[in-house]
């Protein structure tokens, strides 16, 4: 071999060696050297990284730790496929968000699908919250009418009326259900069920507890707000029989008009019986209201009085609630709605400023209070039409 060839070989050897070394370095570090294994799953939250997970809520970001996971092509939680970012899929771990879609078929498994078509199952539950049932648009709805329920996590819900009578659901979203009241529905609590849990209402459908006035069998001084029904007032159909109606073509500031008051005097009613018993902090005044015409001004004062043939507004120590739903703009309802006023809102003295939100007093006891008055009376910038129907006045546990 001549000297020139030897020189070339000497030059080439380092390059070949470097090439071999380079090839060795470029071997896929993600290549599997055995079957895929999931060792554990943990949260990606640093504060919770030491806590291992056997389940989590929809939308959570989790870290799946194991070995030979680099060839993962699909991950399914129950029957919902997760979105994989290849950047976060390695031999030793996978970062993935649990799908936010509620599963239809619940297996409580994670299913891994690999590039060669093989699969791996791992026990893991997706925690979908149980439904909540916070409120109802109107507690008094006739058979065949539609109740509107508000809450959250309504995933393929079912609605049951008292006696475990299932209702037909006409529509639902994640936060609201519209259901048809079954024939023969009775008073009591409503239940909402999903695959993921059950919620029972605190409120009572057609609440018949401690009814003070219903304008059918329990009435008020009829020279005050007149009793009406749909025959007399077609624009306001009944929610449960007769109702009291506050109506004026033009009602303004500090106008004392008998028909714009609703006065119940216990001596001519149920006798010397307090309007309610129990701790004031645990009680709420409820009634149904229908306001078909925009209510723009003049507050509704609500107060309780002692056993007497009188409204009691001027009795020392009388405490008032002020119902002013128009404070942020004209108020109008779409049919009947249940209004709830906690007795803690009875906090105003007769002469407290209109703009006061705190009040100067408090209702501490009901033991000597038997009468009920609601009246449209107070300041206003102008006179406006008023039409407010009221029914089923009651005080119940909140």
VMD Tcl script that draws the C-alpha trace (Angstrom):
set ca {
  {0.00 0.00 0.00}
  {1.58 3.30 -1.06}
  {1.96 6.18 1.29}
  {-0.90 8.20 -0.31}
  {-3.46 5.38 0.29}
  {-2.32 5.01 3.86}
  {-2.79 8.73 4.29}
  {-6.37 8.55 2.94}
  {-7.26 5.66 5.22}
  {-5.96 7.56 8.19}
  {-8.10 10.50 7.22}
  {-11.24 8.38 6.68}
  {-11.17 6.28 9.85}
  {-12.09 9.07 12.25}
  {-15.00 10.10 10.01}
  {-16.33 6.51 9.80}
  {-15.97 6.10 13.54}
  {-17.74 9.37 14.10}
  {-20.53 8.23 11.78}
  {-20.94 4.99 13.69}
  {-20.99 6.85 16.96}
  {-23.50 9.27 15.52}
  {-25.78 6.43 14.43}
  {-25.57 4.94 17.88}
  {-26.50 8.28 19.42}
  {-29.47 8.66 17.06}
  {-31.09 5.40 18.13}
  {-34.72 6.13 19.21}
  {-34.66 6.69 22.97}
  {-38.44 6.06 22.98}
  {-38.15 2.58 21.51}
  {-39.91 -0.07 23.56}
  {-37.87 -2.77 25.21}
  {-40.85 -4.63 26.61}
  {-44.63 -4.51 26.98}
  {-46.29 -1.19 27.91}
  {-46.84 -0.71 31.64}
  {-48.69 1.92 33.66}
  {-47.12 2.28 37.09}
  {-49.25 5.10 38.48}
  {-51.11 8.30 37.62}
  {-50.62 11.60 39.39}
  {-51.73 15.21 39.22}
  {-49.58 17.74 37.37}
  {-50.22 20.26 40.14}
  {-46.86 20.56 41.97}
  {-48.66 20.86 45.28}
  {-50.38 17.50 44.64}
  {-47.65 15.67 42.74}
  {-47.07 13.22 45.58}
  {-50.70 12.15 45.53}
  {-51.52 9.22 43.27}
  {-54.85 9.25 41.45}
  {-57.39 6.53 40.85}
  {-59.83 9.04 39.36}
  {-60.26 12.73 38.64}
  {-62.72 15.25 37.22}
  {-63.40 15.99 33.59}
  {-60.92 18.39 32.01}
  {-58.13 17.66 34.50}
  {-54.52 17.46 33.29}
  {-52.87 14.27 34.52}
  {-49.48 12.55 34.24}
  {-49.48 8.84 33.37}
  {-46.20 7.28 34.49}
  {-44.92 3.88 33.39}
  {-42.69 2.32 30.77}
  {-42.78 1.62 27.03}
  {-45.57 4.16 26.48}
  {-43.92 6.03 23.61}
  {-45.88 4.28 20.86}
  {-49.27 5.29 22.32}
  {-51.54 6.50 19.50}
  {-54.89 6.79 21.28}
  {-56.12 7.14 24.87}
  {-59.78 6.65 25.78}
  {-61.41 7.51 29.10}
  {-64.57 5.41 29.23}
  {-65.98 5.96 25.72}
  {-64.40 9.40 25.20}
  {-61.19 9.81 23.22}
  {-58.60 12.19 24.63}
  {-56.54 14.58 22.53}
  {-52.88 13.57 22.51}
  {-49.98 15.95 21.91}
  {-47.01 13.87 20.63}
  {-44.64 16.25 22.44}
  {-45.99 14.97 25.74}
  {-45.91 11.27 24.89}
  {-42.63 9.62 25.92}
  {-41.46 6.17 26.81}
  {-41.82 6.85 30.52}
  {-44.79 9.21 30.76}
  {-47.76 10.84 29.05}
  {-49.37 14.18 29.86}
  {-53.02 14.32 28.81}
  {-56.24 16.16 29.61}
  {-59.20 14.04 30.64}
  {-61.99 14.72 28.09}
  {-64.59 17.28 29.16}
  {-67.41 15.41 27.44}
  {-69.62 13.32 29.69}
  {-69.30 9.60 28.89}
  {-72.30 7.67 27.66}
  {-70.82 4.27 28.48}
  {-69.01 4.23 31.82}
  {-66.30 1.57 32.09}
  {-64.07 3.25 34.69}
  {-61.09 2.33 32.51}
  {-58.41 4.11 30.51}
  {-57.83 2.33 27.20}
  {-54.44 2.77 25.51}
  {-54.12 1.95 21.81}
  {-50.57 1.46 20.49}
  {-49.07 1.69 17.01}
  {-49.03 -2.08 16.52}
  {-52.76 -2.31 17.31}
  {-52.38 -3.75 20.78}
  {-54.28 -2.25 23.71}
  {-53.86 -1.83 27.45}
  {-56.57 -1.20 30.04}
  {-55.98 0.58 33.34}
  {-58.51 1.18 36.12}
  {-59.38 4.86 36.39}
  {-62.62 6.72 37.02}
  {-63.72 10.04 35.58}
  {-65.57 11.88 38.29}
  {-68.62 13.61 36.84}
  {-70.28 15.74 39.54}
  {-73.68 14.71 40.81}
  {-76.50 17.07 39.80}
  {-77.43 20.04 41.94}
  {-80.95 21.45 42.25}
  {-80.84 25.06 43.35}
  {-84.17 26.62 42.47}
  {-87.43 26.42 40.56}
  {-88.95 29.25 38.56}
  {-92.39 28.71 40.09}
  {-93.35 26.25 42.83}
  {-97.01 26.31 41.79}
  {-97.56 24.86 38.33}
  {-100.72 22.99 37.26}
  {-100.77 19.43 35.92}
  {-99.55 19.49 32.33}
  {-97.73 22.78 32.85}
  {-93.97 23.20 32.59}
  {-91.66 23.51 35.58}
  {-88.28 25.15 35.09}
  {-85.54 23.75 37.35}
  {-82.17 25.46 37.80}
  {-78.94 23.88 38.97}
  {-75.95 22.22 37.34}
  {-74.56 18.99 35.89}
  {-77.75 17.92 34.15}
  {-76.36 15.14 31.97}
  {-79.21 13.01 30.60}
  {-81.31 13.81 33.67}
  {-84.53 12.30 34.94}
  {-87.02 14.26 37.05}
  {-89.25 12.72 39.71}
  {-92.14 14.40 41.49}
  {-93.37 13.38 44.98}
  {-94.29 9.72 45.11}
  {-91.44 8.90 42.70}
  {-93.60 9.89 39.71}
  {-91.36 10.44 36.71}
  {-91.94 13.53 34.57}
  {-91.48 13.95 30.84}
  {-88.55 16.26 30.14}
  {-89.23 18.64 27.27}
  {-85.73 20.15 27.16}
  {-82.56 20.46 29.20}
  {-79.14 22.07 29.25}
  {-76.25 21.56 31.65}
  {-77.84 24.07 34.05}
  {-81.59 23.99 33.40}
  {-84.40 21.47 32.93}
  {-87.91 21.99 31.63}
  {-90.27 19.18 32.62}
  {-93.99 18.56 32.29}
  {-95.89 18.25 35.58}
  {-97.45 14.76 35.69}
  {-101.20 14.34 36.15}
  {-102.10 14.04 39.82}
  {-98.82 15.57 41.05}
  {-98.84 16.20 44.80}
  {-96.97 18.66 47.06}
  {-93.43 17.79 48.09}
  {-89.81 17.72 47.03}
  {-88.60 17.17 43.48}
  {-85.69 14.82 42.68}
  {-83.28 14.98 39.76}
  {-81.24 11.90 38.88}
  {-78.38 11.31 36.47}
  {-75.95 8.44 36.01}
  {-73.65 10.28 38.36}
  {-75.87 11.02 41.34}
  {-79.11 12.37 42.74}
  {-80.27 15.79 43.95}
  {-83.35 16.48 46.05}
  {-84.83 19.95 46.25}
  {-84.86 21.96 49.45}
  {-87.90 23.75 48.10}
  {-91.32 22.07 47.98}
  {-93.35 21.81 44.81}
  {-96.79 23.33 45.50}
  {-95.54 24.15 48.96}
  {-98.52 23.88 51.31}
  {-96.64 24.47 54.57}
  {-97.84 27.36 56.71}
  {-99.99 29.04 54.07}
  {-101.14 32.40 55.43}
  {-103.14 33.53 52.40}
  {-104.21 31.71 49.25}
  {-107.25 33.88 48.35}
  {-109.43 30.79 48.02}
  {-109.92 29.54 51.58}
  {-107.64 32.00 53.39}
  {-108.25 35.61 52.51}
  {-107.51 39.19 53.50}
  {-109.45 42.43 53.92}
  {-111.21 42.49 50.57}
  {-111.53 46.28 50.52}
  {-107.77 46.25 49.95}
  {-106.22 44.57 46.87}
  {-109.14 42.84 45.13}
  {-109.32 39.09 44.59}
  {-109.16 38.17 40.92}
  {-108.82 35.21 38.54}
  {-108.39 34.77 34.80}
  {-112.11 35.28 34.20}
  {-111.82 38.82 35.58}
  {-108.22 39.44 34.46}
  {-107.45 37.39 31.31}
  {-103.87 38.66 31.06}
  {-103.07 36.92 34.36}
  {-104.07 33.23 34.35}
  {-104.20 31.49 37.73}
  {-101.30 29.54 39.13}
  {-103.53 27.94 41.79}
  {-106.95 29.50 42.00}
  {-107.71 33.09 42.95}
  {-105.07 35.72 43.61}
  {-104.79 39.28 44.94}
  {-104.18 41.99 42.35}
  {-102.46 45.35 42.77}
  {-103.46 47.37 39.73}
  {-103.38 51.06 38.85}
  {-103.11 53.00 35.60}
  {-100.90 55.52 37.37}
  {-99.37 55.08 40.79}
  {-96.81 57.53 42.17}
  {-94.93 58.64 45.25}
  {-96.48 58.26 48.70}
  {-99.96 57.47 47.41}
  {-101.95 55.60 50.06}
  {-104.61 53.78 48.05}
  {-106.50 50.93 49.70}
  {-106.46 48.84 46.51}
  {-102.68 49.15 46.40}
  {-102.40 47.52 49.82}
  {-103.04 43.91 50.83}
  {-103.93 43.67 54.50}
  {-104.54 40.52 56.50}
  {-105.97 41.09 59.98}
  {-105.75 37.97 62.12}
  {-108.81 38.77 64.33}
  {-110.90 38.31 61.19}
  {-108.79 35.43 59.95}
  {-107.18 32.50 61.66}
  {-107.03 34.11 65.09}
  {-104.22 34.94 67.46}
  {-101.65 32.68 65.85}
  {-98.13 33.98 65.02}
  {-97.32 34.19 61.32}
  {-94.62 31.53 61.90}
  {-92.61 29.79 64.57}
  {-88.90 29.12 64.72}
  {-85.71 31.15 64.51}
  {-86.05 34.18 62.25}
  {-82.67 33.38 60.67}
  {-84.03 30.03 59.45}
  {-87.20 31.37 57.81}
  {-88.13 32.80 54.44}
  {-91.25 34.58 53.19}
  {-92.45 33.10 49.90}
  {-95.20 33.93 47.46}
  {-95.95 33.61 43.77}
  {-95.95 36.81 41.69}
  {-97.01 37.62 38.15}
  {-96.02 41.05 36.82}
  {-97.31 41.41 33.23}
  {-96.66 45.18 33.05}
  {-93.24 46.75 33.64}
  {-92.90 47.81 37.27}
  {-90.64 50.86 37.32}
  {-90.94 52.52 40.72}
  {-92.61 52.65 44.16}
  {-91.37 49.92 46.48}
  {-93.55 47.22 47.97}
  {-93.36 47.39 51.73}
  {-93.97 44.11 53.54}
  {-94.42 43.97 57.30}
  {-96.03 41.97 60.12}
  {-98.22 43.49 62.80}
  {-99.65 42.54 66.21}
  {-103.05 40.97 66.79}
  {-105.44 43.83 66.00}
  {-107.91 45.04 63.41}
  {-105.29 47.32 61.93}
  {-102.35 47.16 59.55}
  {-99.86 48.10 62.28}
  {-97.59 50.24 60.10}
  {-97.37 52.96 62.73}
  {-96.82 50.64 65.70}
  {-93.48 51.32 67.40}
  {-90.86 48.77 66.44}
  {-92.51 47.62 63.21}
  {-89.85 46.18 60.90}
  {-90.16 46.32 57.12}
  {-88.85 44.47 54.09}
  {-88.65 46.43 50.86}
  {-89.27 44.48 47.68}
  {-87.73 46.54 44.88}
  {-86.93 44.23 41.95}
  {-86.88 47.23 39.61}
  {-83.75 48.77 41.19}
  {-81.58 47.80 38.21}
  {-84.25 48.44 35.58}
  {-87.96 47.85 34.90}
  {-89.19 44.52 36.25}
  {-91.55 42.19 34.43}
  {-92.09 38.44 34.78}
  {-92.73 35.82 32.15}
  {-95.73 34.31 33.89}
  {-95.74 33.29 37.54}
  {-92.53 33.16 39.56}
  {-91.84 32.18 43.16}
  {-90.39 35.07 45.15}
  {-88.28 34.31 48.23}
  {-87.42 36.96 50.81}
  {-85.39 35.75 53.80}
  {-86.70 37.19 57.05}
  {-83.22 38.64 57.56}
  {-84.24 41.17 54.87}
  {-86.82 42.57 57.29}
  {-84.41 45.23 58.52}
  {-85.86 48.67 57.76}
  {-87.57 51.14 60.00}
  {-90.51 53.13 58.67}
  {-88.42 56.25 58.08}
  {-85.15 54.72 56.87}
  {-83.75 56.45 53.76}
  {-84.83 54.94 50.43}
  {-81.23 54.38 49.33}
  {-80.30 52.49 52.50}
  {-79.15 48.92 51.90}
  {-78.28 48.17 55.51}
  {-81.38 49.20 57.43}
  {-81.54 50.44 60.98}
  {-83.24 47.54 62.75}
  {-83.93 43.80 62.58}
  {-86.75 41.33 63.00}
  {-85.86 39.26 66.06}
  {-89.10 37.46 66.99}
  {-92.45 36.55 65.45}
  {-94.18 35.41 68.61}
  {-96.46 38.47 68.88}
  {-96.91 39.11 65.15}
  {-100.10 37.79 63.53}
  {-101.01 40.28 60.78}
  {-99.48 40.69 57.31}
  {-99.47 43.76 55.07}
  {-98.03 44.31 51.59}
  {-98.39 47.79 50.14}
  {-97.03 49.86 47.27}
  {-95.98 52.94 49.18}
  {-92.84 55.07 48.99}
  {-90.91 57.62 46.96}
  {-90.90 57.72 43.16}
  {-89.68 60.05 40.43}
  {-92.90 59.68 38.44}
  {-96.25 57.90 38.40}
  {-96.35 54.67 36.38}
  {-98.76 51.83 35.63}
  {-98.77 48.98 38.16}
  {-100.09 45.44 37.77}
  {-98.86 42.82 40.24}
  {-100.65 39.57 41.05}
  {-99.77 37.79 44.33}
  {-100.71 34.30 45.56}
  {-99.88 31.69 48.22}
  {-98.22 33.83 50.90}
  {-96.32 31.58 53.30}
  {-93.38 31.55 55.72}
  {-91.30 28.37 55.65}
  {-87.87 27.02 56.49}
  {-85.21 28.29 54.11}
}
mol new
graphics top color blue
foreach p $ca { graphics top sphere $p radius 0.5 }
foreach p [lrange $ca 0 end-1] q [lrange $ca 1 end] { graphics top cylinder $p $q radius 0.2 }
display resetview
